[in-house]
Amino acid sequence: MEKHDFKVLIVGGSIAGLVLANMLEQVGIDFLVLEAYPEIAPQVGASIGFFPNGCRILDQIGCYDGVRGKLDQESKDLFYNSQQGIPLSLIPFAGQHFVERHGYGIIFIDRQMAIEVFYEKLKGKSKVLVDKRVVSVTPLANGVQVVTKDGSTYTGDILVGADGVHSTIRQEMWRLGDELSPGRFPKSDRTDVPCDYHCMFGISKGVVGLTESSTQTVLGHNNSYLVIDGPGSRTYWFLFVKNERTLRGMENEIPQSFTEEQKKALAEKHWNDPVTPKVTFGDLYKNHTSAVLTAIPEFVNTEWHFGRTIITGDAVHKFNPISGQGGNNALETAATLTTEILNMLKAVPAGQRPSDADVTAAFQRTQDCRRAPVTVAVDISHQQQSIFACETPLFGFLARVIPFLGAEGTFEKFADAALPARRLPMLPMPKRPRFEPYHDELPSKPLGGLAFSLLIATGIFASLFYIALNGTQKTLFALSNGVPPDPLQYIYLFPIFVIWTLESYRNANAFSFVSLPIVFGIASQLVGIGKVAPLYFLLSVLGNARIMYTRAIGRPVPISVAHTILPAVFLGYAVPLVLTRAGIVDNAASTSFSRAALPILVAFHTYAAKRLLDLWNPPDAFDMYKKADVRPLRDAYRVSFLLATGAHIALFLLPQSALGLDGLWKTAPSFLWEQLLATDSDFPLFALATALFCLHSVYELRRTGWATTGQALGAAAAVVGGLPLVGPTAVYAAVWYWREGVWSQEVDLQGRKD
Ligand SMILES: Cc1cc2nc3c(=O)[nH]c(=O)nc-3n(C[C@H](O)[C@H](O)[C@H](O)COP(=O)(O)OP(=O)(O)OC[C@H]3O[C@@H](n4cnc5c(N)ncnc54)[C@H](O)[C@@H]3O)c2cc1C
């Protein structure tokens, strides 16, 4: 029973149309699907891959288990092969990583299977009519009417064209637009649509030599392959071939179909192409049960709607299939459209029907929400194709660089598509735990503004570094000041050693400057931390601009490092002391020795301890999803905080006579507030840089959505208030303690309500 007196006519009963029908049914909106084909779910030889962005929506409408159930097993290994079919890289258990990260794996099945699931899920099966090819559209007062090829007419409050890339509804919408509102639809959408590739795709059975449940991407010269080992001994394969030139215009140059001869000629041309070391394209083709050759136009229409008609799915955004995002984005657009229709109906006063203006506003919101991200996604698919086909020497070079980016580089591309995905905010989200929150599951809405944040922070830390380099400050914490070793100095810097060492192991910092703490440690001892800290913070800020830093996957530190950091740093402190006491290093040399040795020893101990623990308990690629590093990391920050706070109180807040420390701090007066404020000391610069870096880190957590505004304001206030009370290094440890917790918090599957 529908909750709303409102009927949606859907033309096209495939991916976009049937998913939209399911969504409308579940939110209580009436619909009627008109499908041109004489049967639901015909076998047209196509396959479809569902990725996390699509799966999450399918889960909400109760179709995920159905499509997943078509698989024999989770997709496993991702191979990336050269033109000779030789693996350049392999990501084992990639599908399982997807499940851990995003809650959903990769599901590649026959398109027919998916459509069957969507149809079976519908309660109102009588609302899906087959053999109903729509031929014309007529606007009515407060509605719309369509006529089908058999002469029947159907009316609805609104019309959704989900009738694919050669959409009749799009044609009709343009015709009506040209008649009633000339200029609304740009001519370029009709004449300039580009087509750079054609694709032969098929399904084969019983191909021997492919790794079970694997996916193979194979590079080529102006062509590339995608080969997927599917359920029931099927192999899904795609041969993408670049056109000799860009064809333009759906009704002009882009062919709507190809002949059998063209298909066979293409197969023969590529017959001997190696796909893997054991399998050629010929092996795939000779076992095919279906093979289709099709042109690949790529576009996102400028205007998506007119009057009471809107187009969706391939009718409005058409992808190069290499990314497997066409259908998944059709699901996202359907989710957005359903949301906007429902919001519109809820906003209409009881007893009234939505006006033309209400409908236009809802359609426009759908377009506004989806057009920009879909345009980016279509462009990315195109680039991906250009690289895999090694279209130019530069693309060929980039194709060869991809293996060096490791598994994380590949996963990042999938995450870019998955994490900003839309869903149905009005429907509950089934419980499938995930490591990575989607953007709408973060505690607050990401603010954007990366460039601005980066510019400000870079300016600040570059200026501080410049002042430090060119100033005449006395370096307090360095060998070069020539003062005897002072235990309290070391304790003051304990959080620095702990944090800088941990950061060097953090996932997000791999291959960045801050992964070299030993360099910063030694430099600090030579020229003073007042000079080195601004530089370290500057480089951190630049590194934090990486997408990885905004994601949950950027946070983890190897568990073995998290467990060994405290003993490693303590040992780094203890060894010089013991060697000096034992007379192995004489007193005169002890200052230099202990200070120079400390960063080296800390780095060495951490590395050695990690290696030992890893031998004892070999690390597993899935370890990080357990978040077992969080507790020991927070313990390390807690201990660092306590030590640094103690050192700060002893040095700055208590008269040294009270502690019996007279004379210990040789270069400073006994009551060190004066020292802190002295213009000839680099300590204020160090304190200022540390506090500003903490504030920047707090802001970044808010900017990227990991902290709420309230939490961020509270943390910022604590930084400012804590600075005089506990000192900059203890504040640093406290912020890192807080940050580790915020960054590792459990995902709220029901998401935010904005
Ligand atoms: C080779 C290839 C591989 C792909 N792989 C993937 C993938 O792995 N993952 C992914 O997400 N996407 C993939 N896609 C894209 C995906 O198939 C499409 O994005 C998706 O099918 C779009 O769904 P749709 O419902 O908009 O259009 P279609 O699936 O084309 O369906 C349109 C429907 O409308 C009907 N119709 C047409 N005209 C009329 C009319 N006048 N009246 C009534 N009914 C009509 C048709 O019969 C059809 O049922 C791939 C595409 C290709 C070409």
The ligand as an ORCA input file, in Angstrom:
! r2SCAN-3c Opt
* xyz 0 1
  C      30.921     -3.935    -21.681
  C      30.297     -3.277    -20.513
  C      30.687     -3.654    -19.236
  C      30.122     -3.025    -18.128
  N      30.516     -3.399    -16.872
  C      29.988     -2.774    -15.811
  C      30.357     -3.131    -14.482
  O      31.164     -4.021    -14.276
  N      29.798     -2.456    -13.446
  C      28.908     -1.461    -13.649
  O      28.432     -0.891    -12.687
  N      28.536     -1.106    -14.881
  C      29.045     -1.736    -15.958
  N      28.650     -1.376    -17.209
  C      27.673     -0.327    -17.354
  C      26.285     -0.839    -17.038
  O      26.000     -1.980    -17.793
  C      25.301      0.228    -17.319
  O      25.694      1.411    -16.689
  C      23.943     -0.154    -16.783
  O      23.484     -1.294    -17.446
  C      22.989      1.003    -17.015
  O      21.717      0.605    -16.678
  P      20.465      1.303    -17.329
  O      19.306      0.637    -16.712
  O      20.599      2.753    -17.257
  O      20.550      0.938    -18.890
  P      20.425     -0.459    -19.594
  O      21.037     -1.514    -18.774
  O      20.963     -0.255    -20.946
  O      18.886     -0.737    -19.659
  C      17.994      0.011    -20.442
  C      16.676     -0.748    -20.465
  O      15.715      0.056    -21.108
  C      15.030     -0.719    -22.038
  N      14.552      0.194    -23.076
  C      15.270      0.834    -24.007
  N      14.485      1.622    -24.760
  C      13.238      1.478    -24.274
  C      11.994      2.040    -24.623
  N      11.867      2.903    -25.625
  N      10.898      1.686    -23.945
  C      10.984      0.795    -22.929
  N      12.141      0.240    -22.537
  C      13.259      0.579    -23.217
  C      16.036     -1.724    -22.531
  O      15.427     -2.864    -23.086
  C      16.768     -2.040    -21.245
  O      16.154     -3.049    -20.521
  C      29.188     -1.999    -18.314
  C      28.799     -1.622    -19.597
  C      29.356     -2.259    -20.694
  C      28.950     -1.833    -22.056
*
